[in-house]
Amino acid sequence: MNYSVISQAHKAINLTPPEKSVLLHLAIYADENGDNVYPSKVTLSELTGYSRKTVRLAIENLEAAGILSKQPGEDKKPVRGPK
């Protein structure tokens, strides 16, 4: 968990509620550098209460806005987070 990333996510403006919720939950899973975030879309859906499609669209929008970036070689199945 990276409190700096969480703080930045809280301060993010011009995000839809699903985008902000997904971003905050991703920040909870981030390492101390704000990297290595691996909750699955299923896990994010369960945590946020949004559908998997809404989570996928939120991630796509965050990537398009330059807020999130996918690192090369990270198309592996994500590790599920704690329930």
Steps between C-alpha positions, in 0.01 A plus 500: 500500500631840405346788691647758260328332205176473698521871586556587134202285401281680755602834352443396137243720330288452190458127564171316495403319822599159354839636383575651840389186685710273277799734531473505880477122519797461265697738725430274798674214315796711381848445639701779664589643155142495377582209270424128485123523527343163428141463623286333236202672342281246682655604832460869414140435407435330835676778694339795320154355442524586130461245221810354332410695186485828696835418665654418159372827352625698802847347460499574126398862569769539768760362258378734222528795739858403587414434864573128471751327278542137411857375518639273227456131569216548744232312310518211747199409708500727808532363847176510698500722803374409846127468550 
